[in-house]
Structure formats: structure tokens, C-alpha cells
Amino acid sequence: MNKSGYYSILLFSFFLLEVFLANGQSNIIKLSLEDAIVFAVRQSPEAMMARHRYRNSYWQFRTHKAGFMPMLNLDATIPELNRSIDRITQPDGSEAFRERRYLSSSMNLSLAKNIGFTGGQIFLNTNLQRIDLFADSTITSYLSTPLNIGFRQPLFAYNQFRWSRKTEPLRFNEAQRRYVEDLEATAITTINYFFDLLMAQIQNQIQKLNTANNDTLFQIAQGRFNMGTIAENELLQTELNLLNSRANLENSQLDLETKEFNLKSYLRLPEEIKIELVPPYETSALIIEPEQAINQARNNRASALGFERRLIEAESELSKARLDSRFNANLYAVYGLTQSAEELKNAYLNPQDQQRLTIGVQVPILDWGLSKGKIKMAESSRELVKTSVEQEQIDFDQEVNLKVKQFNMQQNQLMIAARSDTVALKRYEVTKQRYLIGKIGIIELNMAQTEKDNAALGYISALHSYWRNYYELRRLTHFDFLSNRQLEFDEEKYE
């Protein structure tokens, strides 16, 4: 198990121990929004998938860097046995079929390195071969190559190493930034599950209170009806309110269990634990400047690097199309030492030098417009990418700007919702008292109760929007505006 796994288990164990001690060993835990986000980032399925996506990018970048390191390879054939009838040329120049039997072995040790600047490859190698010919007697011979040094170099071809050295670091940094955004997206998902459960808990509490109140009002209405002070219609209305509240209570209980299961499943908490949420009522009167948020987003988001990478890739494809359509040449040169002998020790004595030089050329003469078409398509693709990137950059800035405005506006919406909750609750209490003394009818009381319930749920909904908008801004900008710090990539979160 990796370090992050041990840390998650240890953190979770201490958390549960603290919760159980605080609750007298009960299976009910109090969970704040911050606690839920910590657990989600450590062990939720969404966070684990983000880690695996990052690991894939990490090893892709490691593979890219390894491609420029010297590669040492050993190739061996031990042995190859051949017994066949082949056509051979005899000493007098005639040809005949003869049986051939031989045993061959070979070993080659090579060291090669790609040269990113030129797109070529330099190599060293040494090899040894042995052949045993079986006839009337066994004849053994050795061929050694103590050292070969050479290089392969395309002279005018497309250099993929040069372009990959530009794009792969960008792709890796983009993956790091995307990982940060994925963890913030995990936090947003957690917020949604958290407030879904909080809304269900508040709704359940409201229905319990309404059921108790409606039961009391029904008992009072029965007494008044028996005394003849209210009509039967009002008595039936109070009974209907009681029946509806009981049905709503059962529905809210089922919804509560469903939303609790969803949150526990996402956080991977034990099924037997009951969750009591601690609402994040404390908020900051934070006003974010759009220019600051846009600058942070431009500097930090994965998309910003993605724009640059896509433009470079488009230029790379255009360069490839142009160079592939032109005159091309490949240079292959080798210098080495070699010797043959019937005994192994003599195969390395007084080696002779050997050279090989090959220049291959490729000249396109007639391709019926194939090369021109590829160039035009690459040019069109480049312009398409440039136009797309320009529009995405505009949309990118606009998205951040709108999200900042939503968050800043949410401050006022939250205060209005909080005040509405207070006013609606007070109005309901006043209306209830007036109903009890017979000053108003049941219809006005029902309206006051509905407004009270809606205001309570509306405040939780506004609180949900506040925190969701804030974490969406964090994801867009990689910046924590409450603590005034940048969200840095944490290597330990994926190891």
C-alpha cells in the first residue's frame, strides 16, 4: 500500500476514534463540510480515478524522458541449428544441391542514444558469432566485432524528438494542473452530496415539527368543533393537514436515508455509521475582484497550458506535412573493428578495421497533388486550432468573470435568505398564536407554515449555492481566496 493509502487509513481511524469518544461510543458522527471534503479528496472514487489519470500522465512523461537516455540491449541466439538441403556454388562454378548442417550462435551488446536536437541516433555495439559446420569433421570458426561506432541521421526529415521536447513537458504540467482541478471537482461533488443530506435532514426535522403541531391543532379543532365554535370544514382541514404531514414525514424519512447512503457511499464510510451534519453557517463577507480571478485562472489552469500545447502540435503537424513532401536523405555511417579465427582467443587478435557509409535519398517526382493536399489540410487544421483557441480563451475569461459575479451576488442572496428564514419563523409563531385564540382561520395558518418551511429550505439552498460557487471558483483559478493562497500541486496526494 502506498503512503497516501496509509495516511488515509490513519486519518480516518483517528477521526472515528475522536467522534466515538465525543459521542459516548455511539455510532452517530458529526460531520462538518470541511471533514467531508478531506475524506472525499483522500478516498472517494472520483479522487481515486483522478489519481490514476495523473499516474498515467506521469508515466507517459517518464517514458518520454527515457527515450532520450542511452539504451543498453543484449541480443543473443544460443543456438540456431540448421539441417537442410540448399543450392550451393561449387569450386568449379557450377551449382548443385547439397546437404548442409551447422550450428550457429551469436551475441550482440549495443548502446544507443537518440539525439533530440538532430533527430538522429548514435550507437556503439560489440558482437561475437560462432559457426560449427558438420561434415566429415566439425569445423568451428569465430567472427568478432570488438567495437562498432556509428550514427543514423535523417538530413531533411521531420524531427519528432524536437517537437516532443516542446509538447511533452507542457502535457505533463497540464496533467498536474488538471489533477488539482479534479480534486476541486471532487470537493464540489462532496458539497452537493453534503447539502443534499443537509436539506433532507432539515426537511425531516420540519416534517416532524409540522406533524407534532398539526396533531396539537387537530386536537384543539376537535374541542372547538364539539363546542360549536368552528365549522366542520375547518375541522376536516386540520385533519387533512395532519394526514398530509404524516405522509410527508414518511417520505422525508425515506429521502433522508437515501441521501445519507449516497454521502456515505461517496466518502466510503462504514454503512453502520449514522451521520449528523454540522451546517457551515459561518461565511465570510468576501468580495472577489474579477480581474484578480481572471489573472489567476490564466496563470494556473490546465486549459491555459492546453491552449499553448495545441498550437504547438498544430505547427508540428504542418512542419511534418511540408518536410515529408520535400527532398529527403538519410545518412548511415559505421566504423569498427573485426576479426575471424578458428579459436576464440585469436578472434580478438590484430582486428581489422571496417567502414560503412550509406546515403539514401528520396525525391518526390509525381504524387498527383498528394503532398500539396496534406500541406493544405495541415494549414487548415492549424488555422482551425488558432480560431478555436482564441474563442475558448474568450469563453474562458467570461466563465471566470460570470462565476465571480455569481459568488459576489450570492453574499447578498445569503443574507436575504437568512433574514427571510428568521422573519418567516417569527410570522408563523405569531400566526399560530392568533389561530389558537381564534383570531384567524386555518387557511392563513397553512400559508404561514408553508412560507416558514420554504424559507428554512431556501436558506439551506442559498448556503449550498454559496459554497458550491466558491469551490467552483477555486477549481477555475487554482486559488483559495479565503486564505489568499494558491492551490499547489501536492505530489503526496497521488503517490
C-alpha positions as CSV (number, residue, x, y, z in Angstrom):
1,M,0.0,0.0,0.0
2,N,1.3,3.5,-0.8
3,K,2.0,6.3,1.5
4,S,-1.3,8.1,0.7
5,G,-3.2,4.9,1.5
6,Y,-1.6,4.6,4.9
7,Y,-2.3,8.3,5.6
8,S,-5.9,8.0,4.6
9,I,-6.5,5.0,6.9
10,L,-4.7,6.7,9.8
11,L,-6.6,9.9,9.3
12,F,-9.9,8.0,9.1
13,S,-9.1,5.9,12.2
14,F,-8.2,9.0,14.3
15,F,-11.3,10.8,13.1
16,L,-13.6,7.9,14.0
17,L,-11.9,7.5,17.4
18,E,-12.4,11.1,18.2
19,V,-16.0,11.0,17.0
20,F,-16.9,7.9,19.0
21,L,-15.3,9.3,22.2
22,A,-17.2,12.5,21.7
23,N,-20.5,10.7,21.2
24,G,-20.1,8.2,24.1
25,Q,-19.1,5.3,21.8
26,S,-22.3,5.7,19.7
27,N,-22.5,5.1,16.0
28,I,-23.6,8.7,15.3
29,I,-20.9,11.0,14.0
30,K,-21.0,14.8,13.5
31,L,-19.5,15.6,10.1
32,S,-18.6,19.1,9.0
33,L,-18.3,20.2,5.4
34,E,-14.5,20.5,5.8
35,D,-14.3,17.0,7.2
36,A,-16.4,15.6,4.3
37,I,-14.1,17.3,1.7
38,V,-11.0,15.9,3.4
39,F,-12.4,12.4,3.2
40,A,-13.5,12.8,-0.3
41,V,-10.1,14.0,-1.5
42,R,-8.4,11.1,0.2
43,Q,-10.7,8.2,-0.6
44,S,-13.7,8.9,-2.8
45,P,-14.0,7.0,-6.1
46,E,-13.7,10.3,-8.0
47,A,-10.4,11.2,-6.3
48,M,-9.0,7.8,-6.9
49,M,-9.8,8.0,-10.6
50,A,-8.1,11.4,-10.7
51,R,-5.0,9.8,-9.2
52,H,-5.0,7.1,-11.8
53,R,-5.4,9.6,-14.6
54,Y,-2.5,11.5,-13.2
55,R,-0.3,8.4,-12.8
56,N,-0.9,7.6,-16.5
57,S,0.3,11.1,-17.5
58,Y,3.2,10.8,-15.1
59,W,4.5,7.6,-16.6
60,Q,3.9,8.9,-20.1
61,F,6.2,11.8,-19.3
62,R,8.8,9.4,-17.7
63,T,8.6,7.3,-20.9
64,H,9.2,10.5,-23.0
65,K,12.3,11.4,-20.9
66,A,13.6,7.8,-21.0
67,G,13.5,8.0,-24.8
68,F,16.5,10.4,-24.7
69,M,18.6,8.3,-22.3
70,P,21.2,5.7,-23.5
71,M,19.6,2.3,-24.1
72,L,21.7,-0.8,-23.4
73,N,20.5,-4.0,-25.1
74,L,21.7,-7.6,-25.3
75,D,20.6,-9.8,-28.2
76,A,21.6,-13.4,-28.3
77,T,20.9,-16.5,-30.3
78,I,22.0,-19.6,-28.4
79,P,21.9,-21.7,-30.5
80,E,20.5,-21.9,-34.0
81,L,20.6,-25.4,-35.5
82,N,20.2,-25.8,-39.3
83,R,20.0,-29.1,-41.2
84,S,18.7,-28.6,-44.7
85,I,19.4,-29.1,-48.4
86,D,20.4,-25.9,-50.2
87,R,21.6,-24.9,-53.5
88,I,25.3,-24.0,-53.3
89,T,28.0,-22.9,-55.7
90,Q,30.9,-25.4,-56.1
91,P,34.5,-24.5,-56.7
92,D,34.2,-25.0,-60.4
93,G,31.4,-22.5,-60.6
94,S,28.6,-25.0,-61.1
95,E,25.6,-25.2,-58.8
96,A,24.3,-28.2,-57.0
97,F,22.1,-29.2,-54.1
98,R,23.9,-30.3,-51.1
99,E,23.0,-31.1,-47.5
100,R,24.1,-28.5,-45.0
101,R,24.4,-29.0,-41.3
102,Y,25.6,-26.3,-39.0
103,L,25.1,-24.8,-35.5
104,S,25.4,-21.0,-35.1
105,S,25.4,-18.8,-32.0
106,S,25.7,-15.1,-31.7
107,M,25.7,-12.4,-29.1
108,N,25.4,-8.6,-29.6
109,L,25.7,-5.9,-26.9
110,S,24.6,-2.4,-28.1
111,L,24.4,1.0,-26.6
112,A,22.3,3.6,-28.4
113,K,21.1,7.2,-27.7
114,N,18.6,9.3,-29.6
115,I,19.8,12.9,-30.3
116,G,16.9,15.2,-29.8
117,F,18.4,18.2,-31.5
118,T,19.1,16.5,-34.8
119,G,16.6,13.6,-34.7
120,G,19.3,11.1,-35.3
121,Q,20.8,8.3,-33.2
122,I,24.4,7.4,-32.2
123,F,25.3,3.9,-31.2
124,L,28.0,1.6,-30.0
125,N,28.0,-2.2,-30.2
126,T,30.1,-5.2,-29.9
127,N,29.3,-8.8,-31.0
128,L,30.6,-12.3,-31.4
129,Q,29.5,-15.0,-33.7
130,R,30.3,-18.8,-33.8
131,I,29.6,-21.3,-36.5
132,D,30.1,-25.1,-36.3
133,L,29.9,-26.8,-39.7
134,F,29.1,-30.6,-39.5
135,A,30.6,-32.6,-42.3
136,D,33.2,-35.4,-42.2
137,S,34.7,-33.4,-39.4
138,T,33.5,-30.4,-37.4
139,I,34.8,-27.1,-38.4
140,T,34.5,-24.2,-35.9
141,S,35.0,-20.5,-36.7
142,Y,34.5,-17.3,-34.8
143,L,33.7,-13.8,-36.1
144,S,34.2,-10.9,-33.6
145,T,33.5,-7.3,-33.7
146,P,35.1,-5.8,-30.7
147,L,33.8,-2.3,-31.4
148,N,31.4,-0.6,-33.8
149,I,30.6,3.1,-33.6
150,G,28.1,4.8,-35.9
151,F,25.2,7.0,-36.3
152,R,21.9,7.2,-38.2
153,Q,20.8,10.7,-39.3
154,P,17.9,11.9,-41.4
155,L,19.1,15.1,-43.0
156,F,16.0,16.9,-44.0
157,A,13.2,14.9,-42.4
158,Y,10.6,15.8,-39.7
159,N,12.3,15.7,-36.3
160,Q,9.7,14.3,-33.9
161,F,12.1,14.5,-31.0
162,R,12.5,18.2,-31.3
163,W,8.7,18.8,-31.2
164,S,8.0,16.3,-28.4
165,R,10.5,18.1,-26.2
166,K,8.3,21.1,-26.5
167,T,4.9,19.4,-26.1
168,E,5.5,16.7,-23.5
169,P,6.6,19.0,-20.7
170,L,3.5,21.1,-21.3
171,R,1.4,18.0,-21.4
172,F,2.8,16.9,-18.1
173,N,2.4,20.3,-16.4
174,E,-1.1,20.3,-17.8
175,A,-1.8,17.0,-16.2
176,Q,-0.6,18.3,-12.8
177,R,-2.9,21.3,-13.0
178,R,-5.8,19.1,-14.2
179,Y,-5.2,16.9,-11.1
180,V,-5.6,19.9,-8.9
181,E,-8.8,20.8,-10.7
182,D,-10.1,17.2,-10.4
183,L,-9.6,17.3,-6.6
184,E,-11.5,20.6,-6.5
185,A,-14.2,18.9,-8.6
186,T,-14.3,16.2,-6.0
187,A,-14.9,18.8,-3.4
188,I,-17.8,20.2,-5.4
189,T,-19.4,16.8,-5.7
190,T,-19.0,16.4,-1.9
191,I,-20.6,19.7,-1.3
192,N,-23.6,18.6,-3.4
193,Y,-24.0,15.3,-1.5
194,F,-23.4,17.1,1.8
195,F,-26.1,19.7,1.2
196,D,-28.5,17.1,-0.3
197,L,-28.3,15.3,3.0
198,L,-28.5,18.5,5.0
199,M,-31.6,19.5,3.1
200,A,-33.1,16.1,3.8
201,Q,-32.2,16.4,7.5
202,I,-33.8,19.8,7.7
203,Q,-36.8,18.6,5.7
204,N,-37.2,15.7,8.1
205,Q,-37.0,18.0,11.1
206,I,-39.6,20.3,9.6
207,Q,-41.9,17.4,9.0
208,K,-41.5,16.1,12.5
209,L,-42.3,19.5,13.9
210,N,-45.2,20.0,11.5
211,T,-46.7,16.6,12.4
212,A,-46.5,17.4,16.1
213,N,-48.0,20.9,15.6
214,N,-50.8,19.6,13.3
215,D,-51.6,16.9,15.8
216,T,-52.0,19.5,18.5
217,L,-54.0,21.7,16.2
218,F,-56.3,18.8,15.3
219,Q,-56.9,18.1,19.0
220,I,-57.8,21.8,19.6
221,A,-60.0,21.8,16.5
222,Q,-61.9,18.8,17.7
223,G,-62.6,20.6,21.0
224,R,-63.7,23.7,19.2
225,F,-66.0,21.7,16.9
226,N,-67.6,20.0,19.8
227,M,-68.2,23.4,21.4
228,G,-69.6,24.7,18.1
229,T,-67.1,27.5,17.6
230,I,-65.8,26.3,14.3
231,A,-67.4,24.7,11.2
232,E,-66.9,21.1,10.2
233,N,-65.0,22.2,7.1
234,E,-62.2,23.7,9.3
235,L,-62.1,20.5,11.4
236,L,-61.7,18.4,8.3
237,Q,-59.0,20.8,7.0
238,T,-56.9,20.4,10.2
239,E,-57.3,16.6,10.0
240,L,-56.2,16.7,6.4
241,N,-53.2,18.7,7.4
242,L,-52.3,16.1,10.0
243,L,-52.7,13.3,7.5
244,N,-50.6,15.1,4.9
245,S,-47.9,15.9,7.4
246,R,-47.7,12.2,8.5
247,A,-47.3,11.2,4.8
248,N,-44.7,13.9,4.2
249,L,-42.8,12.7,7.3
250,E,-42.6,9.1,6.0
251,N,-41.4,10.4,2.6
252,S,-38.8,12.7,4.2
253,Q,-37.5,9.8,6.3
254,L,-37.0,7.7,3.2
255,D,-35.4,10.6,1.4
256,L,-33.1,11.1,4.4
257,E,-31.9,7.5,4.4
258,T,-31.3,7.7,0.6
259,K,-29.3,10.9,0.8
260,E,-27.3,9.6,3.8
261,F,-26.4,6.4,1.9
262,N,-25.3,8.5,-1.1
263,L,-22.9,10.6,1.0
264,K,-21.5,7.6,2.9
265,S,-21.0,5.7,-0.3
266,Y,-19.2,8.6,-1.9
267,L,-17.0,9.1,1.2
268,R,-16.6,5.3,1.7
269,L,-17.7,5.5,5.3
270,P,-18.9,2.4,7.1
271,E,-22.6,1.6,6.5
272,E,-23.5,1.2,10.2
273,I,-22.5,4.8,10.9
274,K,-25.2,7.5,11.2
275,I,-24.3,11.0,10.1
276,E,-25.3,14.2,11.8
277,L,-24.1,17.1,9.7
278,V,-22.7,20.3,11.1
279,P,-24.1,23.1,8.8
280,P,-21.4,25.5,7.5
281,Y,-23.3,28.6,8.6
282,E,-20.2,30.7,9.1
283,T,-19.4,32.5,5.9
284,S,-17.0,35.3,5.0
285,A,-18.0,38.7,3.6
286,L,-15.5,38.2,0.8
287,I,-15.7,40.2,-2.4
288,I,-13.5,38.9,-5.2
289,E,-12.2,41.2,-7.9
290,P,-12.9,39.8,-11.4
291,E,-9.5,40.9,-12.7
292,Q,-7.7,39.1,-10.0
293,A,-9.6,35.9,-10.6
294,I,-9.1,36.0,-14.4
295,N,-5.3,36.6,-13.9
296,Q,-5.1,33.6,-11.6
297,A,-7.1,31.4,-14.0
298,R,-4.8,32.4,-16.9
299,N,-1.7,31.6,-14.9
300,N,-2.8,28.4,-13.2
301,R,-5.5,26.5,-15.1
302,A,-4.7,23.4,-17.2
303,S,-6.6,24.9,-20.1
304,A,-4.1,27.8,-20.4
305,L,-1.3,25.3,-21.0
306,G,-3.6,23.3,-23.2
307,F,-4.0,26.3,-25.5
308,E,-0.3,26.6,-25.9
309,R,0.2,22.9,-26.4
310,R,-2.5,22.6,-29.1
311,L,-1.0,25.5,-31.1
312,I,2.5,23.8,-31.0
313,E,1.0,20.5,-32.0
314,A,-0.7,22.2,-35.0
315,E,2.6,23.7,-36.0
316,S,4.2,20.3,-35.6
317,E,1.7,18.7,-38.0
318,L,2.2,21.4,-40.6
319,S,6.0,21.1,-40.3
320,K,5.7,17.3,-40.8
321,A,3.5,17.7,-43.9
322,R,5.9,20.2,-45.5
323,L,9.1,18.2,-44.8
324,D,7.5,14.9,-45.9
325,S,6.8,16.3,-49.3
326,R,10.4,17.5,-50.0
327,F,13.7,16.0,-50.9
328,N,14.9,13.8,-48.1
329,A,18.2,12.0,-47.4
330,N,19.3,9.5,-44.7
331,L,22.9,9.2,-43.6
332,Y,24.2,5.9,-42.1
333,A,27.9,5.6,-41.1
334,V,29.7,3.0,-39.1
335,Y,33.4,2.5,-38.2
336,G,34.5,-0.6,-36.4
337,L,37.0,-3.4,-35.9
338,T,36.5,-7.1,-36.8
339,Q,38.4,-10.3,-37.0
340,S,37.7,-14.0,-37.6
341,A,39.5,-17.1,-36.4
342,E,39.1,-20.8,-35.7
343,E,39.8,-20.2,-32.0
344,L,38.1,-17.7,-29.7
345,K,41.3,-16.2,-28.3
346,N,42.5,-15.5,-31.8
347,A,39.3,-13.8,-32.9
348,Y,40.3,-10.7,-30.9
349,L,44.0,-10.5,-32.1
350,N,45.0,-7.9,-34.6
351,P,41.5,-6.9,-35.6
352,Q,41.0,-5.2,-39.0
353,D,39.1,-2.0,-39.4
354,Q,35.8,-1.9,-41.3
355,Q,33.8,1.1,-42.5
356,R,30.3,1.5,-43.9
357,L,28.8,4.7,-45.3
358,T,25.3,4.9,-46.8
359,I,23.5,7.9,-48.1
360,G,19.9,7.2,-49.2
361,V,17.8,9.8,-51.0
362,Q,14.2,10.2,-51.6
363,V,12.9,12.6,-54.3
364,P,9.2,13.0,-54.8
365,I,8.6,13.4,-58.6
366,L,4.9,12.8,-59.2
367,D,2.3,12.3,-56.5
368,W,-0.8,13.8,-58.2
369,G,-1.1,16.5,-55.6
370,L,-1.0,14.2,-52.5
371,S,1.7,16.2,-50.7
372,K,0.1,19.5,-51.5
373,G,-3.2,18.3,-50.2
374,K,-1.6,17.2,-46.9
375,I,0.0,20.6,-46.5
376,K,-3.2,22.4,-47.2
377,M,-5.1,20.2,-44.7
378,A,-2.4,20.8,-42.1
379,E,-2.6,24.6,-42.7
380,S,-6.3,24.5,-42.4
381,S,-6.1,22.5,-39.2
382,R,-3.6,25.0,-37.8
383,E,-6.0,27.9,-38.5
384,L,-8.9,26.0,-37.1
385,V,-7.0,25.3,-33.9
386,K,-5.9,29.0,-33.7
387,T,-9.5,30.2,-34.1
388,S,-10.8,27.6,-31.6
389,V,-8.2,28.6,-29.0
390,E,-8.9,32.3,-29.4
391,Q,-12.6,31.7,-28.9
392,E,-12.0,29.3,-26.0
393,Q,-9.8,31.9,-24.3
394,I,-12.6,34.5,-24.6
395,D,-15.1,31.9,-23.2
396,F,-12.5,31.0,-20.5
397,D,-12.3,34.6,-19.3
398,Q,-16.1,35.0,-19.5
399,E,-16.7,31.9,-17.5
400,V,-14.5,33.1,-14.6
401,N,-16.0,36.6,-14.8
402,L,-19.5,35.2,-14.5
403,K,-18.6,32.9,-11.7
404,V,-17.1,35.8,-9.7
405,K,-20.3,37.8,-10.2
406,Q,-22.4,34.9,-9.1
407,F,-20.3,34.4,-6.0
408,N,-20.3,38.1,-5.1
409,M,-24.1,38.3,-5.7
410,Q,-24.5,35.2,-3.5
411,Q,-23.4,37.1,-0.5
412,N,-26.4,39.4,-0.6
413,Q,-28.7,36.4,-1.5
414,L,-27.5,34.6,1.5
415,M,-28.2,37.5,3.8
416,I,-31.7,37.8,2.3
417,A,-32.4,34.1,2.7
418,A,-31.2,34.2,6.4
419,R,-33.4,37.2,7.1
420,S,-36.4,35.6,5.3
421,D,-35.9,32.4,7.4
422,T,-36.0,34.5,10.6
423,V,-39.0,36.5,9.6
424,A,-41.0,33.6,8.3
425,L,-40.4,31.6,11.5
426,K,-41.5,34.6,13.6
427,R,-44.5,35.2,11.4
428,Y,-45.5,31.6,11.8
429,E,-45.3,31.7,15.6
430,V,-47.4,34.9,15.6
431,T,-49.9,33.4,13.2
432,K,-50.1,30.2,15.2
433,Q,-50.8,32.1,18.4
434,R,-53.5,34.1,16.7
435,Y,-55.1,30.9,15.4
436,L,-55.1,29.4,18.9
437,I,-57.0,32.4,20.2
438,G,-59.4,32.2,17.3
439,K,-58.4,35.5,15.6
440,I,-57.7,33.9,12.2
441,G,-58.6,30.8,10.2
442,I,-56.8,27.6,9.3
443,I,-56.0,28.9,5.7
444,E,-53.8,31.7,7.0
445,L,-52.1,29.4,9.3
446,N,-51.4,26.9,6.5
447,M,-49.9,29.7,4.4
448,A,-47.7,30.8,7.2
449,Q,-46.5,27.3,7.8
450,T,-45.7,26.8,4.1
451,E,-43.8,30.1,4.0
452,K,-41.8,29.1,7.1
453,D,-40.8,25.7,5.6
454,N,-39.9,27.2,2.2
455,A,-37.8,29.9,3.9
456,A,-35.9,27.4,6.0
457,L,-35.1,25.3,3.0
458,G,-34.4,28.4,0.9
459,Y,-31.7,29.4,3.4
460,I,-30.0,26.0,3.1
461,S,-30.3,26.2,-0.6
462,A,-28.6,29.7,-0.6
463,L,-25.9,28.3,1.7
464,H,-25.4,25.4,-0.8
465,S,-25.0,27.9,-3.7
466,Y,-22.5,30.0,-1.7
467,W,-20.1,27.1,-1.0
468,R,-20.6,25.5,-4.4
469,N,-19.8,28.8,-6.2
470,Y,-16.8,29.3,-4.0
471,Y,-15.3,25.9,-4.7
472,E,-16.1,26.3,-8.4
473,L,-14.0,29.5,-8.4
474,R,-11.2,27.6,-6.7
475,R,-11.3,25.0,-9.4
476,L,-11.3,27.7,-12.2
477,T,-8.5,29.7,-10.7
478,H,-6.4,27.3,-8.5
479,F,-6.6,30.0,-5.8
480,D,-8.1,29.9,-2.3
481,F,-9.4,33.4,-1.9
482,L,-10.4,33.0,1.8
483,S,-6.8,32.1,2.8
484,N,-5.3,34.1,0.0
485,R,-3.0,31.3,-1.3
486,Q,-2.5,29.4,-4.5
487,L,-3.6,25.8,-4.7
488,E,-0.3,24.0,-5.3
489,F,0.1,20.5,-6.8
490,D,0.8,18.1,-4.0
491,E,2.9,15.1,-5.0
492,E,1.9,13.1,-1.9
493,K,-1.8,13.2,-2.9
494,Y,-1.2,10.7,-5.7
495,E,1.8,8.6,-4.5
